[in-house]
Amino acid sequence: MSKILIVEDEEAIAELEKDYLELNDFEVTIENNGDTGLAAALSEDFNLVILDLMLPGIDGFEICKRIREEKNVPILMVSAKKDDIDKIRGLGLGADDYLTKPFSPSELVARVKAHMSRYERLVGSHSKDNDIIEIRGIRIDKTARRVFIDGEEKTFTTKEFDLLTFLAENPNHVFTKEEIFREIWDMDSIGDIATVTVHIKKIREKIETDTSKPQYIETIWGVGYRFKL
């Protein structure tokens, strides 16, 4: 049974989320403050973390950052804060998704299932020979989920790796932000275009020598992005 950690200080909300997730056969643990939430996330093996931003003790941003330093587990941020800057910051720290309160429990469950299904599909495959993509100094080991730039290994979050791999597997093809969101996040992209933009920015910081003149991921203004051969 897949295990989910909910870090949420509003107990009524946490219990409602837990009830719906347990009805869908997930095992759920709740932590009501940032300190115990971080400790649980780092010490136990969860398949996904649902993380509130405003918490007593350590806030959700710091927890996300600390988790990402050690684990690639999917992180779903939830918050009553609707400002785009908070969403961009959360995604920039490595969160895989961002839900604004209030949201329906069924939407939460749907997003949890989508993220877990994709993550398990990508990390659960086993083959005798590693599946490798090599393009102009970039080496992507799809089997081991590792990326090397000119021989130096770089750390990528789950979604950053998925997005880089998707673009590299489809070189010279221009994808709109909506197409990228549907492919990588398996969800409707309306209102979430910033998610793609933030992830492209983070990837460029890791693979490009000069992010102002990208040599790999090119912006096609008014359309989207393409990976150049």
C-alpha positions, -999 to 999 in steps of 0.1 A, spaced: 0 0 0 13 34 -10 21 57 19 13 95 20 25 121 44 2 151 51 18 181 68 -11 203 77 -18 224 108 -55 226 103 -66 193 117 -101 193 102 -86 198 67 -59 171 73 -85 146 85 -108 153 55 -78 147 32 -69 116 50 -104 102 48 -106 106 11 -72 92 5 -78 62 27 -110 55 7 -87 52 -23 -65 27 -5 -36 49 6 -20 47 40 -19 82 54 2 98 82 -6 133 95 19 158 111 5 191 123 37 212 125 67 218 103 93 204 126 77 170 130 66 170 94 102 175 82 115 148 105 89 123 93 95 131 56 133 126 60 132 96 83 104 75 67 98 62 32 67 79 19 55 77 -17 42 113 -18 41 143 5 12 168 7 27 199 22 9 230 35 29 263 33 19 281 65 29 259 94 40 264 130 77 258 132 94 253 99 74 266 70 65 246 39 90 263 17 119 252 39 105 217 43 103 213 5 138 225 1 152 201 27 133 172 13 146 179 -22 182 179 -9 178 142 0 148 127 -18 129 128 -52 95 118 -37 67 138 -53 56 169 -33 22 185 -37 20 219 -21 -13 233 -8 -19 268 4 -46 294 9 -22 319 -6 -32 326 -42 -3 348 -52 17 336 -83 49 344 -65 42 318 -39 34 292 -65 66 301 -85 87 299 -53 73 266 -43 78 250 -78 113 266 -79 122 248 -47 112 214 -63 75 210 -56 58 189 -83 24 207 -80 6 235 -62 -31 235 -51 -48 266 -38 -73 263 -10 -102 257 -11 -101 227 -34 -123 196 -36 -110 164 -20 -117 146 -52 -93 169 -71 -67 163 -45 -71 125 -49 -69 128 -87 -37 148 -85 -22 125 -60 -30 95 -82 -16 112 -113 17 121 -97 22 87 -81 13 68 -112 37 88 -133 65 86 -107 61 48 -102 60 43 -140 93 61 -144 113 47 -115 98 12 -115 110 1 -149 140 -23 -149 161 -33 -179 194 -51 -183 210 -22 -202 205 14 -192 185 35 -216 208 65 -224 202 97 -243 234 116 -254 232 150 -270 261 175 -273 276 169 -239 244 160 -221 241 124 -210 206 113 -196 205 79 -180 168 72 -181 171 39 -162 191 53 -133 175 87 -136 208 106 -136 220 135 -157 256 144 -166 266 177 -182 301 174 -197 308 145 -174 296 163 -142 265 149 -126 237 174 -119 208 169 -95 173 171 -110 139 169 -93 115 143 -106 96 168 -128 128 185 -140 142 151 -151 109 141 -168 107 174 -187 143 174 -198 140 138 -210 107 145 -228 122 174 -248 155 156 -255 136 126 -268 117 149 -292 145 172 -306 136 201 -329 99 196 -321 82 227 -308 58 221 -279 34 246 -265 33 251 -227 -1 234 -226 12 203 -244 42 201 -221 20 204 -190 -4 177 -202 25 154 -210 45 158 -178 18 165 -153 -11 145 -168 -35 173 -160 -54 203 -175 -29 232 -178 -54 260 -174 -40 285 -149 -8 265 -144 14 278 -172 39 291 -146 47 256 -137 63 249 -170 81 282 -171 96 277 -137 108 242 -145 123 253 -178 142 280 -160 156 256 -134 167 231 -160 185 258 -180 204 268 -149 217 233 -147 225 225 -184 232 259 -200 266 277 -199 248 310 -205 210 310 -196 205 342 -215 217 324 -247 204 288 -243 221 263 -265 198 234 -257 162 244 -248 151 272 -271 122 295 -265 99 299 -295 82 332 -286 44 330 -287 45 292 -291 65 273 -265 99 254 -264 120 230 -284 152 211 -277 178 219 -304 200 192 -318 
